[in-house]
Amino acid sequence: MKNSLIFAMDSISTHFRKFVLSVLLVFVCSLLVMFALMAYHGQNLVYESCDRVLTRGVKNTGIIQLVEDDFFNDGIQKYLERLSRRKEIQVIGDCSEDIETAPALETLWNIQAGNYGSEDMEGYITGLHIEDVSKNASELCNMKLSSGTPVDELSFDDKDNYYIYLGYGFRDIPVGTKYQVENVTYQVAGIIAPNQSWIKEELLMEFSSEVGNAAHSSDYMVFKIRNQEPPLMDYLWISSADGYSIDEALAVADQLAEQSNIDIHYSSLQERYEVSQTRNIILLKYLSQIIRIVGITAILMLISLQIVFILNNRREYGIMYAIGFSKRDIFCSALFYNAIISIVAFLLVCPCLYWIAKRWFASCGIDYIVKRIFLPYMLPVEVGMIVLVLLVISIVTNIILHIFTPVRMIRSE
């Protein structure tokens, strides 16, 4: 057994070109498998993270688009007020990132910057993430308070006073602290409990795996709560109340829109997910065909390389027979040879693929998918592929060793 292993190592050094080619074949096949897995499971991860964060889940949450140029007219205001009073609706409102206020709250920015090392405050985008949330949208996500006053117990009589809720990273700031910015006061109404999340506004536009994790961590976020003022954007979140479906809530929104002479588009989040899945299935259909062809071709090429290797080394095998090696010893030598190639290929390919995935998906802001998919899904596929190749090559090797006699091997050129 020891001599078989030594012979296998010597064969690798002698036939280094074949070794490199085998590694490249495994790499190409693995790369395509990785992107297919990312595309397939990435969409499901977005759904899971979204369903976990939303108070009423994906199936009971929808989106309304206001087809209006002027959000400040009285019709929109009255329409939203009527919707907020309907028993079928739990949440109706908008939320978006407030970039303009971020530089003003310098103290909070400095705390956040000290933990994450954010960009210079003079830049347009700062490290402080302020989410501007209408009062009626504050229940959109299932977030808990560590201390402070719930939103529904706040008074919004003063239009120049905004209440803000701070993430758990700002827990050392006392509740009730006020920040004066020009004529506007921002008062800390509460501290959010740790490990809470808020939905990303990108989901208003498209339910896609490119969103990655569908939620922001709230630990260093600031939530600016405003009364039911005119919305800041044309997309609104809507969720149904307990005992009602999102279809019933959307039907009410459509009925009231007709009565108010307001044009809206609407859909449930579940419908958006299903549409994105349909597009995803079409993409995966073609991608799976490519992977199947490349995978089969790679395996056939590896088998062919092994056959050529054995045929070219018949004289060596014949000499091994002559000096006392058995067929079992020669078979073990060939098996060790391919096992070493597979293990080295695995150790080289997996870190390279992980690095490529991190670089590629991190540039798109969705490196969360890499962490959730690569280890639980990619590594088992890699191991399975290598075991399959070893199994097929071992069978072929055994067959060839039984076809050729020692005399024919020694006499071969």
Secondary structure, 3 states (H helix, E strand, C coil): CHHHHHHHHHHHHHCHHHHHHHHHHHHHHHHHHHHHHHHHHHHHHHHHHHHHHECCCHHHEEEEEECCCCCCCHHHHHHHHHHHHCCCEEEEECEEECCCCHHHCHHHHHHHHHHHCCCCCCCCCCCCEEEEEEHHHCCCECCCEEEECCHHHCCCCCCCEEEEEECHHHCCCCCCCEEEECCEEEEEEEEECCCCEEECHHHHCCCCHHHCCCEEECCCEEEEEECCCCCCCCEEEEEECCCCCHHHHHHHHHHHHHHCCCCEEEEEHHHHHHHHHHHHHHHHHHHHHHHHHHHHHHHHHHHHHHHHHHHHCHHHHHHHHHCCCCHHHHHHHHHHHHHHHHHHHHHHHHHHHHHHHHHHHHHCCCHHHHHHHHHHHHHHHHHHHHHHHHHHHHHHHHHHHHHCCHHHHHHCC
